[in-house]
């Protein structure tokens, strides 16, 4: 099938783009040691937790110590407590978990792992349940234009970016280090993990890890005894079809080159089987769905910082993801057996250079990504789709003593190489600024244009996709203030942000005569505010009391069709009010923690009427941890109690969340 005109122009651009990538990857010049220039910035210790106060856009960073204090086991458990983020959880350990930013869909949220953009051209949104915090060094959440310009180009076209930094291979004085951990939890949950790190040459180290997750997932939830199909009394039901068994393995090599370059080589494989529990309808369960995953990812990157302050990064990644979905429900004429094979290849380059300017400096950044996506499936209408995308981003930032100003332009060209969908392209400008108004008081504002390209499922899924879809256009605006205060050894911070967002050509599924089809019908206007406050108060010795609180208000109205019954109503699954509280006390030896998550009422259908309302919910959790030496080994014990009130609330209609549950972890490092 002949590519469209946009694809033809794109192909003509390939030699120049590839030449740029190759030139950056082989560039040479005087260099200085990486250790002097690539220092991590982790918001732990005695500083005010997590909020990046100097950022021109809302930004939160959690280091390894903050992750450990949270008591969270999965990425979604941490993200759901942060202002401006909403997690959609389909229940159970193996259930799908996605995150959205300030009312946007999950497809508008980019996920970066070690500087690589995670892509899923089939579905768009990234499943957070695949990420284990045990191998995560830091988490960075940025809304709007990332303040860190040293990122792949694809990160700049999204409404928000979640960046994960993995734990590097150990390169300390000990030539070999090993750690083993075992987590046991409610509902038959077991997670053994093993990691071995060792030096393989001067400046080079490797780590090998493996982990297995197994759970019955049969948590209780309130229901009714049914007699002749009618409720006849209260009962406690058990979730069915929520079992999971997953094996995850990984190899990582970190090294320094003689000229000061930093090399990363990584490979990860995940495979397993899980049940998809499905909805509970009229207190009945029918778990007939299952999913098999086989996911291989290979990444390599090279980062260098020269003596002339040039900094560049090149990266290559490849992902092969095979999934099989079955459904034996009697409603189908024959059992469903859908099989998908997705390939994603990405080559990227980023270069950044500061230039002195008076008392400040100008920073220039250029980023280029080439992404190839392919999907083979037995449920795709027409040809199996192939897509080649060029993502470019250019930014200039001024850093002064009081003013920080960033302007950027992102360009996306998408060529549909197989399939009848038209090619797509768009330019997306952005502008952000922050100003130090007074000591420790900073004002900030930003405006950004973004969009998301329809997924392969949106375009080509049999009896559902529509090839003439255009990308969603997203306008983001926001303004706020950050404040920090030091009182002796204690530190306090506060941020207040207001924002207005608009989505045009929103992709929605609408019913036709016999089935559903994707259409560009929607317009959603979103106005809201995020408020967060934090404090770190030393108590005695190296112990401290830490408090983080946040509140979010979001009014997101569907303004697609003035004649529709839901015109002006709050969009589905979006609470107007939400908030969180995290309190921890301790230091290097022990930690005690308490968390509270609050979500206001929501509606699971477009109309905001009582019969479609999901009630507000509170989720309390506690955690405790202790660390101590045993001979040459370091031992840590941690325990968590989740949803202590035992409320079986729903984040998604008919998918009850687990009630009260516990888990305990022991980890030994030698």
C-alpha positions as CSV (number, residue, x, y, z in Angstrom):
1,X,0.0,0.0,0.0
2,X,1.4,3.4,-1.0
3,X,2.3,5.8,1.8
4,X,0.5,9.1,1.7
5,X,2.0,12.4,0.7
6,X,3.1,13.1,4.3
7,X,4.9,9.8,4.5
8,X,6.6,10.5,1.2
9,X,7.9,13.8,2.5
10,X,8.9,12.0,5.7
11,X,10.9,9.4,3.8
12,X,12.8,12.2,2.0
13,X,13.7,13.6,5.4
14,X,15.2,10.3,6.6
15,X,18.7,10.7,5.3
16,X,19.2,14.0,7.0
17,X,17.6,12.9,10.3
18,X,19.6,9.7,10.4
19,X,22.8,11.6,9.7
20,X,22.0,13.9,12.6
21,X,21.6,10.9,14.9
22,X,24.8,9.2,13.8
23,X,26.7,12.4,14.0
24,X,25.7,13.0,17.5
25,X,26.5,9.4,18.5
26,X,30.1,9.5,17.2
27,X,30.9,13.2,18.1
28,X,34.3,13.5,19.7
29,X,36.1,16.2,21.6
30,X,37.8,17.0,24.8
31,X,35.8,15.7,27.7
32,X,35.9,15.8,31.5
33,X,34.9,13.0,33.8
34,X,31.3,12.2,34.0
35,X,31.4,11.9,37.8
36,X,32.0,15.7,38.0
37,X,29.1,16.6,35.8
38,X,26.3,14.1,36.0
39,X,25.3,14.4,39.6
40,X,21.8,13.1,40.7
41,X,19.4,15.5,42.3
42,X,17.3,13.6,44.8
43,X,14.9,15.3,47.1
44,X,15.5,13.3,50.2
45,X,17.3,13.8,53.5
46,X,16.6,16.9,55.5
47,X,15.3,19.0,52.6
48,X,11.6,19.6,52.1
49,X,10.2,16.5,50.4
50,X,9.4,16.0,46.8
51,X,8.3,19.4,45.3
52,X,10.8,21.0,42.9
53,X,10.3,24.6,44.0
54,X,12.5,26.2,41.2
55,X,10.6,24.5,38.3
56,X,8.7,26.7,35.9
57,X,6.0,24.0,35.7
58,X,4.5,21.7,38.4
59,X,7.1,19.1,39.2
60,X,7.5,16.5,41.9
61,X,10.5,14.3,42.5
62,X,10.8,11.3,44.8
63,X,14.1,9.7,45.6
64,X,14.9,6.2,46.8
65,X,14.5,7.2,50.5
66,X,11.1,8.8,49.9
67,X,9.9,5.7,47.9
68,X,11.0,3.5,50.8
69,X,9.2,5.7,53.4
70,X,6.0,5.6,51.4
71,X,5.6,1.8,52.0
72,X,4.2,1.5,48.4
73,X,4.7,-1.7,46.5
74,X,3.6,-0.5,43.0
75,X,4.0,2.7,41.0
76,X,0.3,3.3,41.1
77,X,0.2,3.4,44.9
78,X,2.6,6.4,44.9
79,X,1.1,8.3,41.9
80,X,-2.4,8.2,43.3
81,X,-1.3,10.4,46.3
82,X,0.2,13.2,44.1
83,X,-1.7,16.3,43.3
84,X,-3.0,16.6,39.7
85,X,-2.8,12.8,39.0
86,X,-5.7,10.3,38.9
87,X,-5.2,6.6,38.8
88,X,-7.8,4.3,37.2
89,X,-7.6,0.9,38.8
90,X,-9.5,-2.1,37.6
91,X,-9.0,-4.0,40.9
92,X,-6.8,-6.8,42.0
93,X,-3.0,-7.2,41.7
94,X,-3.2,-8.2,38.0
95,X,-5.8,-5.5,37.1
96,X,-5.0,-2.8,34.6
97,X,-3.8,0.5,36.2
98,X,-3.4,3.8,34.2
99,X,-2.8,7.4,35.2
100,X,-4.1,10.6,33.8
101,X,-3.0,14.2,34.4
102,X,-5.5,17.0,35.3
103,X,-8.4,15.4,33.5
104,X,-6.7,14.3,30.3
105,X,-6.9,10.7,29.2
106,X,-4.1,8.3,30.1
107,X,-2.9,8.4,26.5
108,X,-1.8,12.0,27.2
109,X,0.7,10.9,29.9
110,X,4.2,9.9,28.8
111,X,6.3,7.4,30.7
112,X,10.1,7.5,30.4
113,X,12.4,4.8,31.8
114,X,16.1,5.7,32.0
115,X,15.6,8.3,29.4
116,X,13.6,6.1,27.0
117,X,10.0,6.8,26.1
118,X,7.8,3.8,26.6
119,X,5.5,3.3,23.6
120,X,2.3,1.4,23.1
121,X,0.9,2.2,19.7
122,X,-1.8,-0.5,20.1
123,X,-3.5,1.0,23.1
124,X,-1.9,4.3,23.9
125,X,-2.1,4.3,27.8
126,X,0.7,2.6,29.7
127,X,-0.2,-0.1,32.3
128,X,1.5,0.9,35.6
129,X,1.2,-2.5,37.1
130,X,4.2,-3.6,35.2
131,X,6.6,-1.4,37.2
132,X,8.2,-2.7,40.4
133,X,9.5,0.0,42.8
134,X,12.2,-2.3,44.1
135,X,14.3,-1.5,41.1
136,X,13.5,2.2,40.9
137,X,16.0,4.8,42.1
138,X,13.8,7.9,41.6
139,X,10.4,9.1,40.2
140,X,9.9,12.4,38.6
141,X,6.5,13.7,37.7
142,X,6.3,16.8,35.4
143,X,3.1,18.5,34.2
144,X,3.3,20.7,31.1
145,X,6.7,21.2,29.5
146,X,9.4,19.3,31.4
147,X,11.9,21.6,33.2
148,X,14.6,19.1,32.4
149,X,15.3,19.7,28.7
150,X,17.6,16.7,28.4
151,X,14.8,14.3,27.4
152,X,13.7,12.5,24.3
153,X,11.6,14.6,21.9
154,X,8.5,12.5,22.5
155,X,8.3,13.6,26.1
156,X,7.5,17.2,25.1
157,X,4.2,16.6,23.3
158,X,2.4,15.0,26.2
159,X,0.3,16.7,28.9
160,X,2.5,15.2,31.6
161,X,5.7,13.0,31.9
162,X,6.5,10.3,34.5
163,X,10.2,9.6,34.5
164,X,11.6,6.5,36.2
165,X,15.3,6.1,36.9
166,X,16.4,2.5,37.5
167,X,18.9,1.6,40.1
168,X,22.3,1.4,38.5
169,X,24.7,-1.6,38.8
170,X,26.7,-1.4,42.0
171,X,30.3,0.0,41.4
172,X,31.5,0.4,45.0
173,X,34.5,-1.0,46.8
174,X,32.9,-4.4,47.2
175,X,33.4,-6.4,43.9
176,X,30.2,-8.4,44.3
177,X,26.9,-7.5,46.0
178,X,23.8,-9.6,46.3
179,X,20.3,-9.0,47.7
180,X,17.3,-11.2,48.2
181,X,13.8,-10.2,49.2
182,X,10.6,-12.0,49.9
183,X,7.2,-10.3,50.2
184,X,4.2,-12.1,51.5
185,X,0.7,-10.6,51.4
186,X,-3.0,-11.1,51.8
187,X,-5.0,-13.2,49.3
188,X,-2.2,-15.7,48.6
189,X,0.4,-13.1,47.4
190,X,4.1,-14.0,47.2
191,X,6.9,-12.1,45.5
192,X,10.5,-13.5,45.8
193,X,13.2,-11.3,44.2
194,X,17.0,-11.8,43.7
195,X,19.6,-9.3,42.5
196,X,23.3,-9.7,42.0
197,X,25.7,-6.8,41.2
198,X,29.3,-7.0,40.3
199,X,32.3,-5.2,38.7
200,X,33.2,-6.6,35.3
201,X,36.0,-4.1,34.5
202,X,37.3,-0.8,35.7
203,X,34.4,1.7,35.6
204,X,32.0,-1.0,34.4
205,X,29.5,-3.0,36.5
206,X,26.6,-5.4,35.7
207,X,23.5,-6.4,37.6
208,X,21.2,-9.4,37.1
209,X,17.8,-9.6,38.7
210,X,14.8,-11.9,38.7
211,X,11.5,-11.7,40.4
212,X,8.3,-13.7,40.5
213,X,4.8,-12.5,41.4
214,X,2.1,-15.0,42.3
215,X,-1.3,-14.2,43.8
216,X,-4.7,-15.8,44.1
217,X,-6.3,-12.4,44.1
218,X,-9.4,-13.8,45.8
219,X,-10.2,-10.9,48.1
220,X,-13.6,-10.6,49.8
221,X,-16.1,-7.9,49.0
222,X,-19.7,-7.3,50.1
223,X,-22.5,-8.7,48.1
224,X,-25.9,-10.4,48.3
225,X,-27.3,-13.9,48.4
226,X,-29.3,-14.5,45.3
227,X,-32.4,-16.7,45.3
228,X,-34.0,-17.1,41.9
229,X,-31.9,-14.3,40.7
230,X,-33.1,-11.8,43.4
231,X,-31.2,-10.5,46.4
232,X,-32.2,-12.3,49.6
233,X,-29.7,-11.1,52.2
234,X,-26.2,-9.8,52.7
235,X,-23.2,-12.0,52.0
236,X,-19.4,-11.8,51.6
237,X,-18.3,-12.7,48.1
238,X,-14.8,-13.6,46.9
239,X,-13.3,-12.1,43.8
240,X,-12.9,-14.7,41.1
241,X,-10.6,-14.8,38.1
242,X,-8.1,-12.3,39.6
243,X,-5.1,-14.6,39.8
244,X,-1.7,-13.7,38.5
245,X,1.6,-15.4,37.9
246,X,4.4,-13.3,36.3
247,X,8.1,-13.8,36.0
248,X,10.4,-10.7,35.4
249,X,14.1,-10.9,34.6
250,X,16.6,-8.2,33.8
251,X,20.2,-7.5,32.9
252,X,21.8,-4.1,33.2
253,X,25.4,-2.9,32.4
254,X,26.6,0.6,33.4
255,X,30.0,1.8,32.3
256,X,32.3,4.8,31.9
257,X,34.3,5.2,28.7
258,X,37.9,6.6,28.8
259,X,36.7,9.9,27.3
260,X,34.1,10.4,30.1
261,X,31.0,8.9,28.4
262,X,28.3,7.1,30.3
263,X,27.0,3.9,28.8
264,X,23.9,2.0,29.6
265,X,23.0,-1.5,28.2
266,X,19.8,-3.1,29.5
267,X,17.5,-6.0,28.6
268,X,14.3,-7.0,30.4
269,X,11.9,-9.8,29.8
270,X,8.5,-10.3,31.4
271,X,6.2,-13.2,30.9
272,X,3.2,-14.6,32.6
273,X,-0.5,-15.3,32.8
274,X,-3.3,-13.5,34.6
275,X,-7.0,-13.6,34.9
276,X,-9.1,-10.6,34.0
277,X,-11.8,-10.7,36.7
278,X,-14.4,-8.7,34.7
279,X,-17.2,-6.6,36.2
280,X,-19.5,-7.7,39.1
281,X,-23.0,-7.2,37.7
282,X,-26.0,-7.7,40.0
283,X,-23.7,-9.5,42.4
284,X,-22.7,-12.1,39.8
285,X,-19.2,-12.8,38.5
286,X,-18.4,-14.4,35.2
287,X,-14.6,-14.6,35.0
288,X,-14.1,-16.0,31.5
289,X,-11.2,-13.8,30.3
290,X,-7.5,-14.5,30.5
291,X,-4.4,-12.7,29.3
292,X,-0.9,-14.0,28.5
293,X,2.0,-11.6,28.1
294,X,5.5,-12.1,26.6
295,X,7.4,-8.8,26.7
296,X,11.0,-8.2,25.7
297,X,12.7,-4.8,25.9
298,X,16.3,-4.0,24.9
299,X,17.8,-0.5,25.5
300,X,21.2,1.1,25.0
301,X,22.3,4.7,25.5
302,X,25.4,6.8,25.5
303,X,25.6,10.1,27.4
304,X,28.6,12.5,27.4
305,X,29.4,15.9,28.7
306,X,32.3,17.6,27.0
307,X,34.7,20.2,28.5
308,X,33.0,22.9,26.4
309,X,29.7,22.2,28.2
310,X,28.1,20.3,25.3
311,X,26.0,17.5,26.5
312,X,24.5,14.9,24.3
313,X,22.7,11.6,24.5
314,X,22.0,8.9,21.9
315,X,19.8,5.9,22.5
316,X,18.4,2.8,20.8
317,X,15.6,0.7,22.0
318,X,13.5,-2.2,20.8
319,X,10.4,-3.8,22.3
320,X,8.6,-6.9,21.3
321,X,5.3,-7.6,23.0
322,X,3.2,-10.6,22.3
323,X,-0.2,-10.9,24.0
324,X,-3.0,-13.5,23.9
325,X,-6.5,-12.7,25.1
326,X,-9.2,-15.4,25.5
327,X,-12.8,-15.2,26.5
328,X,-14.9,-18.3,26.9
329,X,-18.2,-16.5,27.7
330,X,-21.2,-18.4,26.4
331,X,-22.5,-15.2,24.9
332,X,-20.0,-15.6,22.0
333,X,-20.8,-18.1,19.2
334,X,-17.3,-19.5,19.6
335,X,-14.6,-18.8,22.2
336,X,-12.6,-15.6,21.6
337,X,-8.8,-16.1,21.0
338,X,-7.2,-12.8,20.0
339,X,-3.5,-12.7,19.5
340,X,-1.3,-9.6,19.1
341,X,2.4,-9.1,18.2
342,X,3.7,-5.6,18.6
343,X,7.1,-4.3,17.5
344,X,8.5,-0.9,18.5
345,X,12.0,0.4,17.5
346,X,13.2,3.8,18.6
347,X,16.4,5.7,17.8
348,X,16.8,9.1,19.6
349,X,19.4,11.8,20.1
350,X,19.4,14.9,22.4
351,X,22.0,17.6,22.5
352,X,22.1,20.5,25.0
353,X,24.5,23.5,25.3
354,X,24.6,26.4,27.8
355,X,25.9,29.9,26.8
356,X,26.8,32.5,29.4
357,X,24.7,35.7,29.2
358,X,25.4,38.4,31.8
359,X,24.6,37.1,35.2
360,X,22.7,34.2,33.8
361,X,22.9,31.8,30.9
362,X,21.0,30.6,27.8
363,X,20.5,26.9,27.3
364,X,19.7,25.4,23.9
365,X,18.3,21.9,23.5
366,X,17.6,19.9,20.4
367,X,16.0,16.4,20.4
368,X,15.1,14.0,17.6
369,X,13.3,10.6,17.8
370,X,12.6,8.2,15.0
371,X,10.0,5.6,16.0
372,X,8.8,2.6,14.1
373,X,5.7,0.7,15.3
374,X,4.1,-2.4,13.8
375,X,1.2,-4.6,14.9
376,X,0.2,-8.0,13.7
377,X,-3.1,-9.3,15.0
378,X,-5.9,-11.6,14.0
379,X,-8.5,-8.9,14.8
380,X,-7.2,-6.0,12.7
381,X,-9.3,-5.1,9.7
382,X,-7.3,-4.6,6.5
383,X,-3.5,-4.7,6.4
384,X,-1.6,-5.1,9.7
385,X,-0.6,-1.5,10.5
386,X,2.9,-0.1,10.2
387,X,3.8,3.4,11.4
388,X,6.9,5.6,11.1
389,X,7.1,8.7,13.2
390,X,9.5,11.6,13.4
391,X,9.4,13.5,16.7
392,X,11.4,16.7,17.0
393,X,11.8,19.3,19.8
394,X,13.8,22.5,20.0
395,X,13.9,24.5,23.2
396,X,15.7,27.6,24.4
397,X,15.8,28.5,28.1
398,X,17.1,31.6,29.9
399,X,18.3,31.1,33.5
400,X,18.7,34.3,35.4
401,X,19.1,35.2,39.0
402,X,15.3,35.8,39.3
403,X,13.8,34.9,35.9
404,X,13.7,31.5,34.2
405,X,12.0,31.5,30.8
406,X,11.7,28.5,28.4
407,X,10.3,28.5,24.8
408,X,9.9,25.4,22.7
409,X,8.5,24.0,19.5
410,X,7.8,20.3,18.9
411,X,7.1,18.8,15.5
412,X,5.5,15.5,14.9
413,X,5.2,13.8,11.5
414,X,3.4,10.4,11.4
415,X,3.5,8.3,8.3
416,X,1.0,5.4,8.1
417,X,3.1,2.9,6.0
418,X,0.5,0.2,6.0
419,X,-3.2,0.8,6.4
420,X,-5.6,3.3,4.9
421,X,-5.5,5.9,7.6
422,X,-4.1,9.3,6.5
423,X,-0.7,10.6,7.6
424,X,-0.6,13.2,10.4
425,X,1.6,16.1,11.4
426,X,1.5,19.0,13.8
427,X,3.6,21.8,15.3
428,X,3.2,22.3,19.1
429,X,4.6,25.4,20.7
430,X,5.1,25.9,24.5
431,X,6.2,28.7,26.8
432,X,6.9,28.6,30.5
433,X,8.3,31.1,33.0
434,X,9.1,31.4,36.7
435,X,10.1,34.5,38.6
436,X,11.6,34.8,42.1
437,X,9.4,37.5,43.5
438,X,10.9,37.5,47.0
439,X,13.2,35.4,49.1
440,X,11.9,31.8,48.7
441,X,8.7,32.9,46.9
442,X,8.5,32.1,43.2
443,X,5.7,32.7,40.7
444,X,5.3,30.5,37.6
445,X,3.1,30.2,34.6
446,X,3.0,28.1,31.4
447,X,1.1,27.5,28.2
448,X,1.5,24.5,26.0
449,X,-0.1,22.9,22.9
450,X,-0.1,19.1,22.7
451,X,-1.9,16.3,21.1
452,X,-2.2,12.6,20.9
453,X,-2.3,10.4,17.8
454,X,-5.0,7.8,17.5
455,X,-3.8,4.3,18.4
456,X,-3.9,1.3,16.1
457,X,-6.9,0.0,18.0
458,X,-8.7,3.4,17.4
459,X,-7.9,3.2,13.7
460,X,-8.0,-0.4,12.7
461,X,-9.7,-2.6,15.3
462,X,-12.3,-4.7,13.5
463,X,-15.9,-3.4,13.7
464,X,-14.7,-0.6,16.0
465,X,-11.8,1.5,14.5
466,X,-12.3,4.4,12.1
467,X,-9.4,5.3,9.8
468,X,-10.3,8.9,9.3
469,X,-9.7,10.0,12.9
470,X,-7.5,13.0,13.5
471,X,-5.3,13.6,16.6
472,X,-6.8,15.1,19.8
473,X,-5.6,18.7,20.3
474,X,-4.9,19.7,23.9
475,X,-4.3,23.2,25.2
476,X,-2.7,23.5,28.7
477,X,-2.4,26.7,30.7
478,X,-1.4,27.1,34.3
479,X,-0.1,29.6,36.8
480,X,1.0,29.3,40.4
481,X,3.4,30.0,43.2
482,X,5.9,28.1,45.3
483,X,7.1,29.0,48.7
484,X,9.7,27.5,51.1
485,X,10.7,28.5,54.6
486,X,13.6,27.5,56.8
487,X,13.2,27.7,60.6
488,X,16.3,26.4,62.2
489,X,16.7,22.8,61.2
490,X,13.0,22.6,60.1
491,X,11.9,23.2,56.5
492,X,8.5,24.0,55.1
493,X,7.1,24.3,51.6
494,X,3.9,25.1,49.8
495,X,2.7,25.2,46.2
496,X,-0.5,26.6,44.8
497,X,-1.4,26.1,41.1
498,X,-4.5,27.0,39.0
499,X,-5.0,25.8,35.5
500,X,-7.3,25.7,32.5
501,X,-7.1,22.9,29.9
502,X,-9.1,22.3,26.7
503,X,-9.3,19.2,24.5
504,X,-10.7,19.4,21.0
505,X,-11.4,16.6,18.6
506,X,-11.6,14.3,21.6
507,X,-11.6,10.6,20.6
508,X,-14.7,8.9,22.0
509,X,-16.5,5.7,21.3
510,X,-20.2,6.2,20.2
511,X,-22.9,3.7,19.4
512,X,-24.2,3.1,15.9
513,X,-26.9,0.7,14.7
514,X,-25.3,-2.5,15.8
515,X,-21.9,-1.7,17.3
516,X,-19.6,1.1,18.6
517,X,-17.2,3.2,16.5
518,X,-14.5,5.7,17.4
519,X,-15.3,9.3,16.4
520,X,-13.7,12.8,16.9
521,X,-16.7,14.3,18.6
522,X,-15.6,15.7,21.9
523,X,-14.7,19.0,23.4
524,X,-13.8,19.0,27.1
525,X,-13.0,22.1,29.1
526,X,-11.1,21.6,32.4
527,X,-10.4,24.1,35.1
528,X,-8.9,23.3,38.5
529,X,-6.4,23.9,41.2
530,X,-3.7,21.9,43.0
531,X,-2.5,22.8,46.5
532,X,0.3,20.9,48.3
533,X,2.3,21.5,51.5
534,X,5.2,19.8,53.0
535,X,7.3,19.9,56.2
536,X,10.4,18.2,57.6
537,X,11.0,18.7,61.3
538,X,14.0,17.1,63.0
539,X,13.1,15.5,66.3
540,X,16.3,14.0,67.8
541,X,19.5,12.6,66.3
542,X,19.0,11.7,62.7
543,X,15.2,11.2,63.0
544,X,12.7,13.5,61.6
545,X,8.9,14.0,61.2
546,X,7.8,14.5,57.6
547,X,4.4,15.6,56.5
548,X,3.1,16.0,52.9
549,X,-0.5,17.0,52.1
550,X,-2.2,17.8,48.9
551,X,-5.7,18.8,47.6
552,X,-7.0,19.0,44.0
553,X,-10.1,20.5,42.6
554,X,-11.0,19.7,39.0
555,X,-14.1,20.9,37.1
556,X,-14.0,19.0,33.8
557,X,-17.1,19.6,31.6
558,X,-18.2,17.9,28.4
559,X,-19.1,20.6,25.9
560,X,-19.2,18.4,22.8
561,X,-22.9,18.7,21.9
562,X,-25.2,21.4,23.2
563,X,-28.3,19.3,22.5
564,X,-27.0,16.2,24.4
565,X,-28.3,15.4,27.9
566,X,-24.8,15.4,29.3
567,X,-23.8,18.8,28.0
568,X,-21.9,20.7,30.7
569,X,-21.7,17.6,32.9
570,X,-18.6,16.4,34.7
571,X,-16.7,13.9,32.5
572,X,-16.8,10.2,33.6
573,X,-14.6,9.0,36.5
574,X,-13.3,12.5,37.3
575,X,-13.9,13.7,40.9
576,X,-14.1,17.4,41.6
577,X,-12.4,17.0,44.9
578,X,-9.5,14.7,45.9
579,X,-6.6,14.8,48.3
580,X,-4.0,12.9,50.2
581,X,-2.0,13.0,53.4
582,X,1.3,11.3,54.2
583,X,3.0,11.4,57.6
584,X,6.2,9.6,58.4
585,X,8.6,9.5,61.4
586,X,12.0,8.0,61.7
587,X,15.5,8.0,60.3
588,X,18.2,5.6,59.2
589,X,17.2,2.7,61.5
590,X,13.4,2.7,61.5
591,X,10.4,4.4,59.9
592,X,6.8,4.7,60.8
593,X,4.2,6.0,58.3
594,X,0.6,6.8,57.7
595,X,-1.2,7.6,54.5
596,X,-4.7,8.8,53.6
597,X,-6.2,9.1,50.2
598,X,-9.5,10.8,49.6
599,X,-11.6,10.8,46.4
600,X,-14.8,12.7,46.0
601,X,-17.9,11.4,44.2
602,X,-17.8,10.6,40.5
603,X,-20.1,9.5,37.8
604,X,-19.4,6.4,35.6
605,X,-21.7,7.5,32.8
606,X,-21.7,10.8,30.9
607,X,-24.8,12.0,32.7
608,X,-24.4,13.3,36.3
609,X,-27.6,11.7,37.7
610,X,-27.9,9.9,41.0
611,X,-28.2,6.4,39.5
612,X,-24.7,6.8,37.8
613,X,-22.9,8.1,40.9
614,X,-19.9,6.5,42.5
615,X,-19.7,7.6,46.2
616,X,-16.7,9.3,47.8
617,X,-14.1,7.1,49.4
618,X,-11.3,7.2,52.0
619,X,-8.3,4.8,52.0
620,X,-6.1,4.6,55.1
621,X,-2.8,2.9,55.2
622,X,0.1,2.4,57.7
623,X,3.6,1.2,57.3
624,X,6.6,0.4,59.4
625,X,10.2,-0.5,58.6
626,X,13.4,-1.3,60.4
627,X,17.0,-1.8,59.2
628,X,19.8,-3.5,61.1
629,X,23.1,-5.4,60.5
630,X,23.6,-9.1,60.9
631,X,27.2,-9.9,60.6
632,X,28.3,-8.7,57.2
633,X,24.7,-8.5,55.9
634,X,22.2,-5.7,56.1
635,X,18.7,-6.7,56.9
636,X,15.5,-4.7,56.5
637,X,12.0,-5.6,57.5
638,X,8.9,-3.7,56.4
639,X,5.2,-4.2,56.9
640,X,2.2,-2.4,55.4
641,X,-1.5,-2.4,56.2
642,X,-3.7,-1.1,53.4
643,X,-7.3,0.1,53.3
644,X,-7.5,-0.3,57.1
645,X,-11.2,0.7,57.2
646,X,-12.0,-2.3,55.0
647,X,-14.1,-0.2,52.6
648,X,-14.5,-2.0,49.3
649,X,-14.9,1.0,47.2
650,X,-14.8,1.2,43.4
651,X,-12.5,3.3,41.3
652,X,-14.1,1.8,38.2
653,X,-17.7,0.8,38.2
654,X,-18.4,-2.9,39.0
655,X,-14.7,-3.5,39.7
656,X,-14.5,-3.6,43.6
657,X,-11.1,-2.8,45.1
658,X,-9.6,-5.1,47.7
659,X,-10.6,-4.3,51.3
660,X,-8.3,-4.6,54.3
661,X,-5.0,-6.2,53.4
662,X,-1.5,-6.7,54.8
663,X,2.0,-7.5,53.4
664,X,5.4,-8.0,54.9
665,X,8.8,-7.9,53.3
666,X,12.2,-9.1,54.4
667,X,15.3,-8.1,52.4
668,X,18.9,-9.2,53.0
669,X,21.9,-7.5,51.3
670,X,25.4,-8.8,51.4
